[in-house]
Amino acid sequence: MCVVQTTVLMVGADNKSHVIQELPIRLVLLDTGAAAVRFLKQERIDSLICKWDLVDIPNGGLLENVIGANPSMPTVALIEPGNFAQEIKAAQLGVTAIINDDIDDDYFRKVLSQLLGIKSMVTIGAADNFTL
Protein backbone atom coordinates (compact mmCIF):
# COMPACT_ATOMS: atom_id res chain seq x y z
CA MET A 1 0.00 0.00 0.00
CA CYS A 2 1.29 3.43 -0.99
CA VAL A 3 0.86 6.35 1.41
CA VAL A 4 0.33 9.68 -0.32
CA GLN A 5 2.83 12.18 1.01
CA THR A 6 2.19 15.24 -1.15
CA THR A 7 -0.03 16.71 -3.86
CA VAL A 8 1.79 17.55 -7.08
CA LEU A 9 0.22 19.55 -9.88
CA MET A 10 1.73 18.80 -13.30
CA VAL A 11 0.72 21.21 -16.06
CA GLY A 12 1.37 20.77 -19.77
CA ALA A 13 3.73 17.86 -19.27
CA ASP A 14 1.59 14.73 -19.31
CA ASN A 15 4.24 13.09 -21.51
CA LYS A 16 6.27 12.81 -18.29
CA SER A 17 3.45 11.73 -15.97
CA HIS A 18 4.08 8.00 -16.47
CA VAL A 19 7.52 8.47 -14.93
CA ILE A 20 6.22 9.49 -11.53
CA GLN A 21 2.93 7.56 -11.35
CA GLU A 22 4.50 5.05 -8.95
CA LEU A 23 5.68 7.65 -6.44
CA PRO A 24 3.61 8.06 -3.26
CA ILE A 25 2.04 11.32 -4.39
CA ARG A 26 -1.35 12.60 -5.43
CA LEU A 27 -0.64 13.61 -9.02
CA VAL A 28 -3.02 16.05 -10.70
CA LEU A 29 -2.51 16.36 -14.48
CA LEU A 30 -3.79 19.40 -16.35
CA ASP A 31 -3.17 20.53 -19.92
CA THR A 32 -3.57 24.31 -19.73
CA GLY A 33 -2.67 27.22 -17.53
CA ALA A 34 -6.32 28.26 -17.33
CA ALA A 35 -7.30 24.84 -15.98
CA ALA A 36 -4.44 25.07 -13.47
CA VAL A 37 -5.55 28.52 -12.28
CA ARG A 38 -9.12 27.24 -11.76
CA PHE A 39 -7.78 24.22 -9.89
CA LEU A 40 -5.49 26.34 -7.69
CA LYS A 41 -8.43 28.53 -6.64
CA GLN A 42 -10.12 25.46 -5.17
CA GLU A 43 -7.33 23.09 -4.10
CA ARG A 44 -4.09 23.29 -2.18
CA ILE A 45 -0.98 21.76 -3.72
CA ASP A 46 2.45 21.05 -2.32
CA SER A 47 4.48 21.24 -5.53
CA LEU A 48 4.18 22.35 -9.16
CA ILE A 49 5.76 20.80 -12.24
CA CYS A 50 5.10 22.98 -15.25
CA LYS A 51 6.10 23.14 -18.87
CA TRP A 52 7.67 26.56 -19.45
CA ASP A 53 5.58 27.49 -22.48
CA LEU A 54 1.98 26.48 -21.97
CA VAL A 55 -0.47 26.85 -24.84
CA ASP A 56 -2.34 29.65 -23.06
CA ILE A 57 0.26 31.01 -20.62
CA PRO A 58 3.70 31.29 -22.27
CA ASN A 59 7.09 32.37 -20.89
CA GLY A 60 6.79 30.75 -17.48
CA GLY A 61 3.78 32.86 -16.54
CA LEU A 62 2.11 30.18 -14.43
CA LEU A 63 5.34 29.43 -12.57
CA GLU A 64 5.86 33.15 -11.97
CA ASN A 65 2.38 33.56 -10.48
CA VAL A 66 2.65 30.47 -8.26
CA ILE A 67 6.12 31.42 -7.01
CA GLY A 68 4.89 34.96 -6.35
CA ALA A 69 2.03 33.62 -4.25
CA ASN A 70 4.07 30.93 -2.47
CA PRO A 71 7.86 31.35 -2.85
CA SER A 72 8.66 28.37 -0.61
CA MET A 73 6.69 25.86 -2.70
CA PRO A 74 8.91 23.44 -4.65
CA THR A 75 8.56 24.18 -8.36
CA VAL A 76 9.95 22.47 -11.44
CA ALA A 77 10.22 24.17 -14.83
CA LEU A 78 10.37 21.91 -17.86
CA ILE A 79 12.23 23.93 -20.50
CA GLU A 80 13.17 23.33 -24.13
CA PRO A 81 16.58 21.63 -24.44
CA GLY A 82 19.26 24.21 -25.19
CA ASN A 83 16.99 27.20 -24.56
CA PHE A 84 19.25 29.27 -22.33
CA ALA A 85 16.82 32.22 -22.25
CA GLN A 86 14.20 29.98 -20.60
CA GLU A 87 16.79 28.60 -18.19
CA ILE A 88 17.99 32.05 -17.16
CA LYS A 89 14.47 33.41 -16.66
CA ALA A 90 13.45 30.33 -14.65
CA ALA A 91 16.49 30.78 -12.41
CA GLN A 92 15.64 34.47 -11.96
CA LEU A 93 12.10 33.51 -10.93
CA GLY A 94 13.47 31.25 -8.22
CA VAL A 95 12.27 27.94 -9.66
CA THR A 96 13.48 25.10 -7.46
CA ALA A 97 14.57 22.84 -10.33
CA ILE A 98 15.04 23.52 -14.03
CA ILE A 99 14.88 20.42 -16.20
CA ASN A 100 15.12 19.90 -19.95
CA ASP A 101 11.87 18.59 -21.39
CA ASP A 102 13.69 15.62 -22.98
CA ILE A 103 15.31 14.43 -19.75
CA ASP A 104 15.88 10.72 -19.17
CA ASP A 105 12.98 9.13 -17.24
CA ASP A 106 15.12 7.71 -14.41
CA TYR A 107 16.90 11.02 -13.91
CA PHE A 108 13.56 12.88 -13.86
CA ARG A 109 12.18 10.47 -11.23
CA LYS A 110 15.36 10.85 -9.18
CA VAL A 111 15.23 14.65 -9.22
CA LEU A 112 11.56 14.72 -8.25
CA SER A 113 12.06 12.15 -5.52
CA GLN A 114 14.83 14.25 -4.01
CA LEU A 115 12.87 17.46 -4.40
CA LEU A 116 9.82 15.98 -2.68
CA GLY A 117 11.83 14.16 -0.02
CA ILE A 118 10.76 10.69 -1.16
CA LYS A 119 13.49 8.22 -0.36
CA SER A 120 11.86 4.80 -0.42
CA MET A 121 10.84 4.82 -4.09
CA VAL A 122 13.90 6.41 -5.70
CA THR A 123 15.11 4.44 -8.69
CA ILE A 124 18.86 3.90 -8.88
CA GLY A 125 19.94 5.37 -12.18
CA ALA A 126 22.29 7.66 -13.99
CA ALA A 127 21.90 10.48 -11.49
CA ASP A 128 22.95 8.72 -8.29
CA ASN A 129 25.37 11.51 -7.36
CA PHE A 130 22.95 14.35 -8.13
CA THR A 131 22.08 16.65 -5.25
CA LEU A 132 19.72 19.60 -5.10
C-alpha positions as CSV (number, residue, x, y, z in Angstrom):
1,M,0.0,0.0,0.0
2,C,1.3,3.4,-1.0
3,V,0.9,6.3,1.4
4,V,0.3,9.7,-0.3
5,Q,2.8,12.2,1.0
6,T,2.2,15.2,-1.1
7,T,0.0,16.7,-3.9
8,V,1.8,17.5,-7.1
9,L,0.2,19.6,-9.9
10,M,1.7,18.8,-13.3
11,V,0.7,21.2,-16.1
12,G,1.4,20.8,-19.8
13,A,3.7,17.9,-19.3
14,D,1.6,14.7,-19.3
15,N,4.2,13.1,-21.5
16,K,6.3,12.8,-18.3
17,S,3.5,11.7,-16.0
18,H,4.1,8.0,-16.5
19,V,7.5,8.5,-14.9
20,I,6.2,9.5,-11.5
21,Q,2.9,7.6,-11.3
22,E,4.5,5.0,-9.0
23,L,5.7,7.7,-6.4
24,P,3.6,8.1,-3.3
25,I,2.0,11.3,-4.4
26,R,-1.3,12.6,-5.4
27,L,-0.6,13.6,-9.0
28,V,-3.0,16.0,-10.7
29,L,-2.5,16.4,-14.5
30,L,-3.8,19.4,-16.4
31,D,-3.2,20.5,-19.9
32,T,-3.6,24.3,-19.7
33,G,-2.7,27.2,-17.5
34,A,-6.3,28.3,-17.3
35,A,-7.3,24.8,-16.0
36,A,-4.4,25.1,-13.5
37,V,-5.6,28.5,-12.3
38,R,-9.1,27.2,-11.8
39,F,-7.8,24.2,-9.9
40,L,-5.5,26.3,-7.7
41,K,-8.4,28.5,-6.6
42,Q,-10.1,25.5,-5.2
43,E,-7.3,23.1,-4.1
44,R,-4.1,23.3,-2.2
45,I,-1.0,21.8,-3.7
46,D,2.5,21.0,-2.3
47,S,4.5,21.2,-5.5
48,L,4.2,22.4,-9.2
49,I,5.8,20.8,-12.2
50,C,5.1,23.0,-15.3
51,K,6.1,23.1,-18.9
52,W,7.7,26.6,-19.5
53,D,5.6,27.5,-22.5
54,L,2.0,26.5,-22.0
55,V,-0.5,26.9,-24.8
56,D,-2.3,29.6,-23.1
57,I,0.3,31.0,-20.6
58,P,3.7,31.3,-22.3
59,N,7.1,32.4,-20.9
60,G,6.8,30.7,-17.5
61,G,3.8,32.9,-16.5
62,L,2.1,30.2,-14.4
63,L,5.3,29.4,-12.6
64,E,5.9,33.2,-12.0
65,N,2.4,33.6,-10.5
66,V,2.6,30.5,-8.3
67,I,6.1,31.4,-7.0
68,G,4.9,35.0,-6.4
69,A,2.0,33.6,-4.2
70,N,4.1,30.9,-2.5
71,P,7.9,31.4,-2.8
72,S,8.7,28.4,-0.6
73,M,6.7,25.9,-2.7
74,P,8.9,23.4,-4.6
75,T,8.6,24.2,-8.4
76,V,10.0,22.5,-11.4
77,A,10.2,24.2,-14.8
78,L,10.4,21.9,-17.9
79,I,12.2,23.9,-20.5
80,E,13.2,23.3,-24.1
81,P,16.6,21.6,-24.4
82,G,19.3,24.2,-25.2
83,N,17.0,27.2,-24.6
84,F,19.3,29.3,-22.3
85,A,16.8,32.2,-22.2
86,Q,14.2,30.0,-20.6
87,E,16.8,28.6,-18.2
88,I,18.0,32.1,-17.2
89,K,14.5,33.4,-16.7
90,A,13.5,30.3,-14.6
91,A,16.5,30.8,-12.4
92,Q,15.6,34.5,-12.0
93,L,12.1,33.5,-10.9
94,G,13.5,31.3,-8.2
95,V,12.3,27.9,-9.7
96,T,13.5,25.1,-7.5
97,A,14.6,22.8,-10.3
98,I,15.0,23.5,-14.0
99,I,14.9,20.4,-16.2
100,N,15.1,19.9,-20.0
101,D,11.9,18.6,-21.4
102,D,13.7,15.6,-23.0
103,I,15.3,14.4,-19.7
104,D,15.9,10.7,-19.2
105,D,13.0,9.1,-17.2
106,D,15.1,7.7,-14.4
107,Y,16.9,11.0,-13.9
108,F,13.6,12.9,-13.9
109,R,12.2,10.5,-11.2
110,K,15.4,10.8,-9.2
111,V,15.2,14.7,-9.2
112,L,11.6,14.7,-8.3
113,S,12.1,12.2,-5.5
114,Q,14.8,14.2,-4.0
115,L,12.9,17.5,-4.4
116,L,9.8,16.0,-2.7
117,G,11.8,14.2,0.0
118,I,10.8,10.7,-1.2
119,K,13.5,8.2,-0.4
120,S,11.9,4.8,-0.4
121,M,10.8,4.8,-4.1
122,V,13.9,6.4,-5.7
123,T,15.1,4.4,-8.7
124,I,18.9,3.9,-8.9
125,G,19.9,5.4,-12.2
126,A,22.3,7.7,-14.0
127,A,21.9,10.5,-11.5
128,D,23.0,8.7,-8.3
129,N,25.4,11.5,-7.4
130,F,22.9,14.3,-8.1
131,T,22.1,16.7,-5.3
132,L,19.7,19.6,-5.1
